[in-house]
Amino acid sequence: MIANLIFDRETQQALDAVVTDHAIWKARLEDWCNINTGSSNLEGLQAFLLMLEEAFKALPGTCVRRPLLPEAIINAQGQEAEHALSDSLHVIVRPEAPIKLVLTGHYDTVFPAQSSFQTVCEIEPGVVNGPGVADMKGGLWVMLEALKAFETLPCASQIGYEVLLSPDEEIGSPGSAALLHEIGARSDVGLTYEPALADGSMSGARKGSGNFSLTIHGKAAHVGRAHHEGRSAIAAAARFVAGLEALNGRAPGVTFNTGRVDGGGPNNVVPDLAVVRFNVRVPDAEAATWAQSEVEALIGQYLSGGGIHAHLHGGFSRPPKPRTPAQELVFAQVAAAGKAVGLELVYKDTGGVCEGNNLAASGCANVDTLGPRGGLIHSDQEFAILDSFPERIRLSLAILVGYATGQLDAKAPRRLLAQELGTHPCS
């Protein structure tokens, strides 16, 4: 049982001083969200990174760029290629402090440079629509303003924290995953700023996610003169996709989704190349093993011999984030902080994935939906509720003060994890 949090006069003043004016929040979102930062828009990402650097230099400590290795991809021709990534921004404040936190967020969105969804507008009083207003440039504003308020308090000296802002979360964090693991492994608790649901509900357990590319090679032939001599990669891909989609419902909580198929050419040529791109979501490691074996079985069934062969690329880049005792403790601590600022927080398990999965895999228990309330993310209907910005800033400030003053034990989740690993050494 966690006791009710008590705030001193300085903390209460900081809570009361949080900006509530809708016009100010709308202007801030317009400033950031009207710049396109689709994961592949390197020019837009680098332009926005300059703005992030300027904004986060308001915090003490160091603010540096961390270059990322290129993302390895399979192109439409079935060849291995590289996709350059923008830099991550890494802020380090008081690394010598007794309590160590990590705060993460991403500045890329799912909307490419050519998207028609480019600007912020108010669709009804107090509700804004725009790319990233919730997911998650809005969340970055919540993080920054909470940290700035926290830095005005004497208790801030007890917490050292690292902020990592990444340009590749929406494509699975291929470049920043190693940094997330590195920082998470040395942190007591993690705070991530994905949006909460419109009703304020937050993420509990999260599934794991794997992204795969399957390159299929057949044999080209003239469709009129020698169709029988050809081996269609497209036909083989179709059989594989049908088999893959039929796996849905076979195991609890496991889903398979074909996102894209590349390949083919002129109608008078038997196609000799196809690339199938698909995603798999799993609730636990055992399910991931089962899913991988089923995919390999389908490849053996449909894509081996007879002039057809295939190569599978990719894997599970985000491990599942289950409700471990350490996770449940962090959820309870955050709920206590929420109660102290008038919020009744509810956690709901989700099939979505985020950087919280990566932090959990590093041994860092975390809460990952501390951003504004909103919804319909990854669509041109994405929205954020302006009243939720001051609400969620106060929540983060309460969490930080709770840990800094010892009313919330930041070291306890790691102790629980150590006990769990001691009981189950193979886990």
N, C-alpha and C positions, 0 to 999 in steps of 0.2 A: 504494500500500500504506500503510495506516494503522498506526502503531506501537501496541503495547499501552499502555493507559493506566496510569499510576502515581499512586496516591493518597498524600497526606501523612497524618500522624497525625490531624489535625483532621477531614479528610474521612472517614477510616476510622471515627472515633468517631461522626460523624454518620450514616454508613451503618449502623453497629451499633445506633444508638439508635432506629431506626425502629420504631414500634409494631407488634407482631405478634399481640397478643391478639385472638382471634376475637370475643370478647364486646364488646370496644371497637369493633371495626369494624362489627359487626352493629348496635350501638346508634347509631352515627353514621349508618348508612344508614337506620335506622328514623326518626331525627330528621328527615332530609331527604326521604326517598322516601315517607313517609306523608302528605306534603302534595301534593295533586294540582296538577300544573303542565302540564296539557294545553295545547297551543299556543293554543287558543281560550278557555281559562279565565283571563281577565284578573285576576279576584279572587285566584285561587290563585297565579298568577305574581307578582303584586305582594306578596302575603304572604311568599312564599318569597324574593323579592328582598331584603327586610329582613334575613332570616337570612344571605343571601350577603354583604350589605354588612358585617354584623357580623363574619362569619368572615374576610373578605379584608382587613379593617382591621388584621389582625395583621401584614400586610406593610407595609414602609415606603413612602413616596411618597404619591401622591394616589389617592383612590378616589371616582369620580364616576359619576353616572348619565348615560347618553347617550340622550335621547329618540329614538324611531324614528318615521318617517313611517308612516301607516296602510298596510296592505296593500290594494291594489286587487284586487277580486274581481268575479266575475260571479255574481249570485245565482240562485236557482232560477227566477226570473221572467225571466232573461236580461238583467237590468239591471246596469249598473256600480254597484258599491257599495264601501264602505270598511270594513275590519276593523281596529279599534284594536289596537295592539301594546303590550306592556309595554316598559320601558326595558332597554337593555343596561347592564351594569356594566363600567366601564373603569378599570383600575388602571394607573398609570404610575409606574415606579420607575427612578430614575437615568437620565433621558433623555440626559444628557451623557456617559454611559459609552461607551467605544470600540466595544464589541460590542452589537448591538441584536437582541433576540429578541422574537417575539410568541408568546404562548400563548393558545389559544382553546378555548372550550367553550360548551355551551348548557345552559340550565336548563329548557327545555320538554321535554315528552314527547309521545308519540303518543296517550296515554290521556286521553280527555275527562273532564270533571267527573262525568258520569253513568256512567262505566265502573265495572264491578264489581271491577276490578283496582285496589286502592287501598292495600294494606299489604304490608309486608315480613315474610317468615317464613323460617325455616331449613328447607329441604326435605330435607336430609341433612347430616351433619356437615361443616361447612366450606363449604356451598353455600347461598346465600340467593336467594330468589325475590321479586321486587317491581318496581314501576314505576320505572324509572330506576336500578336498582342497578348496571347495566352502562352503559346508554345514557341520560344519562351523568352522573347525579349522583355515581355512584361514581367516574367520571373526574375530576370536579371536586375530590373529596376527594384523589385522587392528586396532582393539580396543586398544590393548596394546601399539602399536607404536604411535597411536594418543595421548593417555594419557601421555606417556613418553615425547613426544614433548611438549604437553601442560604444563607439570610441569616445563619446563624451562622458562616459561613466567611469568612476574610479575602479570598479570591479573588473574593467576590461583587461587590466594587467594580468589577471589570472588565466587568460585564454590566449593561446597562440593558434593561429589558423592559417590555412592555405586555401586560396580560391583558384580553381581551374576552370577557365572558360574555353570551350572546345568548338571547332568549326565542322565537326564530322559526326555528331551524335545521330543525326537523322539517317545516316548511311551505316550505322552500326558501330561507330567509334573505331574504325580500323587503325587510325593513327594514334588516337589519344588513349586507347585502352591500356597501354603500358604505363602511361603517366597516371591514369586513374588508379591502377593497381599499386604503383609505387607510393603515391601519396596516401591512399587508403590504408596501406599496410602500416603506416606510422601514425595514424590518427585514431583517436578514441571513438569518435562518433562522426557520421557524415550527414550533411544537410544538402539536399538537391532541390532545384527550383522549377521542376515541371509543374504545370497547372493542376490545381485541384478541380474537381467537378463543380458544376454550377451551384450545387447545393452545399458545397464545402466538403464533401466526402473526399477522403484521401486514399492513396494506394496502400494496400496491405501486402500480401504476397504477389509476386510477379512471376510469370512464366519465363523460361529461357527461350532464346531465339537463335536460329541458324539460317544463314543465307547461303544458297548453293547455286552454282552454274554447271550445267551438264552439257558438254560439247559432244555432238553426235556426228560421226562421219559415215557416209554411205558411198555410193558409186554413181557418178553422173552417166547419163545415156540419152540418146535422142528418143523422144517419147513416141515417135511414129515408126522409125526404122528398127529400134532396138530397146524398146521399153523393158522387155524381159531381162535384158542384161544389166539394167540399172538397179540400184538399191536406194530407195528413197529415205533420206534422213528425216524429212518432214513426216512421213508416215510412221517411222519408228518413234519420232518424238510424240506424235499423237497417241500411240499406244502407251508410251511411258506416262504421259500426262494423265490419260484416263486411269491408268493403274494407280498413279500417285494420288489423284483426287479420291479414288475409291478407298484409300486408307483412312479417310476422315470417318470418325465414329468407331474405329476399331480399338482405340485405347483411350481411357478417360483423360480429357484435357489436352490431347495431342491434336494439332491441326496442321494440315498441309495446304499450301496455297501456291499455285502457279501464277507468277506475276507477269511473265513475258516470254515469248518465243521469237527468236531471230532465226533467219535462214531463208533458203530458197532463192529463186531467181526467175528466169523466163519460163513461161508456161510450157514451152516445148522442150524443156530439159528436166530430166529426173534429178531432183535436188540432192546434192551430196553433202550438205552441211546444215545443221540446225543447232541452236543453242537454247536450252530451256533453263529459265531462271525461276527458282522457287524458294519459299520460306517455310520453315518448320517451327512451330511453337510447342514447348514441352513444359510440364509442371515440375519435373525433377530429373535428376541425372539418369535414373533407371529408364525413364521414358525416352530420354535422348538416345540412349544406347539402342533401345528397341526401334526408334524411328530411323536411325542410321542403318541398322541392319535390314529394315524393310526397303529402304531406298536401294541399297546394294542388291537386294534380291530382285527388285524390279529391273535393275540394269542387267543382271544376269539373265533374266527371263526374256526381255524384249530387245536388248542391245548388244548381245554377244553372238558372234558367228553369223554365217549367211551373208557376209559382206558388210555387216554393220559393226562398228565398234564405238565406244564412248569413253569419255574421261570426266570424272566428277571433281569439281573444284569447290572450295569453301568449307564451311563447318559451323559449329555453334560458337559464335563470338560473344554472346551474352549468356552466362549461366543463369539457371533459375534463381530466384530470390525467395526462398520459403520463409514461413513464419517460425523462425527459430526462437528459443528463449531470449537470446540477445536482442533479436528484432522486436519481439513483443515488449521487452523492457523499454526500448527506445520509443516505441509507439505510445506506451503508457506515460513516459516522461513528457513527450510532446503534447499528449492529451492534457496532462496536468498544467503545462504552460498555457495551452489554449483556454482551459477553464479559468485561469487567472486573468485573462483578458476578455472573458465573456463568450468563448467559443466552445461548443460541444462537438468535439471531433469524432468522426466515424471513419473506420478503415474498411475498405472493400478490396477483395482480391481482384486482380486484373490480368488479362492476357497481354497487356502492353509491356514494353521493355524500355529501359532507360539506363542512365549512368549509375543509378542505384544498384542495378544488377552487378555492375563491375565492382563497385565499392564493397558490396556484400561478399563477392568472391574473394576479395583481398582480406577478408576478416573484419571489415569495418561495418558494423550495424548502422543503419541509416534510415531516415525518412526522406522520401523523394518527391513529394507533391506539396511543396511549401510556396509555390507560386500563386498568382491570383486565381480566383474562381472564374471559370470559363467553360468553353465547350466547342464541339464540332471542329476540333483541331484536324489538321491535314486536309482541310477542305476550304473552299472560298467562302464558307459560312463561319469560319473561326471567329469567336467572340470572347471578350473579356468584360467583366463587370467592374466598373470603376470604383464602387464602394469597397470592393474587396482588396484594393491596393493598400490603403491604410490598415485595414483589418489584418492582412497577412504580414505587413511590416511589424505590427505590434506582436503578432504571434512569434515571429523570428526573434524579435528583441527579447521577449519573455523567455524563450528557449535559451538564448545566449546568457542572459542574466541568471537564469536558474542554474546553468552549469557553472558560471563564474562564481556564484555565491555558495555553491555546494548544496543548494536545495535540491538539485538534480545531480546524481552521481554519474559523472561522465566516464568514470573508470569501470563502472559496474558491467556494462555490456561486454567488455573485453574479458572480465573475470568469468562471466557466464560462458563465453565462448571457450575459454581455456578449460573450464570444467567439462563442457560438452566434448571437447577433443580428448580430454583425459579419459572420459568414459568410453568413447568410441574412437580409438586411435586410428582407425582406417577411414574416418569420415573426412 
